[in-house]
Amino acid sequence: MSPGVLNLLRKTKNSIICSTDFGCTLDPSWLFNLTNNIKSNSDFFLGGLNKINKINRFSEQQVEFFEFKDDVPSFLPSSRNICFTKRQWMSVRGYPEYTLTAEDTLFAIRLRNKYKCRFIPKSIVHWDGPKNIKEFSIKQFDYSRGDGFLLIKKTHHFKSFIRILLPFLLFNRNLN
C-alpha cells in the first residue's frame, strides 16, 4: 500500500473504511453490502467474495482455489475486498509500511488475531487472475516472496502452485 494511502487512512475522520485494489470491478451493491453489515464499534471486520473473471481455461482452473463459497474459519480477506473500522486499523498498527508485498495479508492476519471476521458473500469484487502459466508463476513467486519476508503462510503459495498448475499441465494441452 502506498504511503499516500496510508496517510489518508491516518487522517480520515470516517469510522468505517472499505478497501479494494486497482483494476478490480465492484458489483454495484459492493459498498452498501459492506457498510450495511458493520458499525463503528464492531468487534468484527468484513471480507467479501472475490470472483475471478473467467477469461480462458487457465483462469477457470483458479476459481476453486481463490473463491471462497462459505464463511469458513480460515477465510482471510485481502485488501481487494475488505471493510474494517478506523479503531480496528489503529489497534493493529495499520498496514505494515516496511514491505512492498503481502502488507494486506499481514494486516488481515493481525485483524483476525484480534477480531472476528465475517464473510459477506453479496459483497462481490471481480478481478483478473493470471491468464497463463507465466503470469501465474510470477504472481505466486511475488506472493511467496512477500509472505516469506514477513514470515507468514509459509507453504500456502507453493501448495496453490501445485494444486492449480499440476492438474492443468497433466490434463490440458492448451495452456493459454
C-alpha positions, -999 to 999 in steps of 0.1 A, spaced: 0 0 0 14 34 -10 25 59 17 -2 83 3 -30 59 10 -16 52 45 -15 89 52 -52 92 41 -61 64 64 -44 81 93 -61 114 87 -96 101 78 -124 112 101 -146 83 89 -150 55 113 -156 28 86 -131 20 59 -136 -2 29 -108 -12 5 -104 -26 -29 -75 -30 -53 -66 -12 -85 -81 -29 -116 -109 -46 -98 -145 -42 -108 -170 -37 -80 -206 -50 -81 -230 -20 -79 -241 -30 -44 -205 -37 -31 -202 -7 -8 -237 -10 5 -233 -47 13 -201 -40 33 -212 -8 52 -246 -22 59 -230 -50 79 -206 -31 102 -208 -4 129 -180 19 141 -178 -1 174 -179 -35 158 -159 -64 173 -156 -79 138 -143 -69 104 -157 -79 70 -145 -95 38 -164 -102 6 -163 -126 -23 -135 -122 -49 -146 -136 -82 -120 -143 -109 -130 -132 -143 -131 -164 -165 -110 -152 -194 -97 -185 -206 -94 -222 -195 -63 -213 -173 -82 -187 -154 -111 -211 -148 -87 -235 -131 -81 -209 -104 -117 -204 -94 -119 -232 -69 -87 -222 -51 -93 -184 -50 -130 -181 -45 -145 -187 -10 -180 -201 -11 -188 -202 26 -179 -184 58 -151 -207 68 -127 -202 98 -97 -200 75 -112 -171 54 -88 -142 53 -98 -113 31 -73 -94 11 -74 -56 5 -92 -64 -27 -124 -67 -7 -123 -58 30 -141 -35 54 -129 -25 89 -132 3 114 -106 30 119 -104 19 156 -95 -16 144 -70 -3 119 -53 17 147 -54 -12 172 -33 -34 149 -10 -6 139 -24 -3 104 -8 -18 73 29 -26 77 49 1 59 82 -18 58 72 -42 30 63 -39 -7 42 -70 -9 19 -90 14 11 -60 36 -26 -68 32 -21 -104 42 -3 -94 74 -28 -67 81 -57 -92 78 -39 -117 100 -34 -91 127 -71 -81 124 -82 -118 126 -60 -123 157 -78 -96 175 -113 -95 159 -137 -119 143 -141 -119 105 -174 -121 88 -177 -132 52 -202 -112 32 -209 -132 0 -230 -105 -15 -201 -81 -14 -186 -90 -48 -154 -79 -64 -143 -91 -98 -106 -94 -107 -84 -107 -134 -64 -136 -122 -33 -148 -140 -41 -156 -177 -13 -182 -183 14 -202 -166 40 -174 -168 17 -148 -151 6 -174 -125 43 -183 -118 53 -147 -114 23 -139 -91 29 -170 -69 66 -161 -67 58 -125 -57 32 -137 -31 56 -162 -17 85 -137 -15 63 -112 4 50 -139 28 85 -152 33 98 -118 41 70 -113 67 73 -150 79 36 -158 72 18 -186 53 50 -205 47 37 -232 23 4 -217 11 16 -204 -23 37 -235 -30 6 -256 -24 -16 -234 -46 10 -236 -73 10 -274 -72 -28 -277 -68 -36 -254 -97 -7 -259 -121 -1 -296 -119 -36 -308 -129 -36 -282 -157 -3 -295 -171 -14 -331 -168 -49 -328 -184 -47 -298 -207 -27 -292 -238 -37 -256 -245 -21 -235 -217 -35 -201 -228 
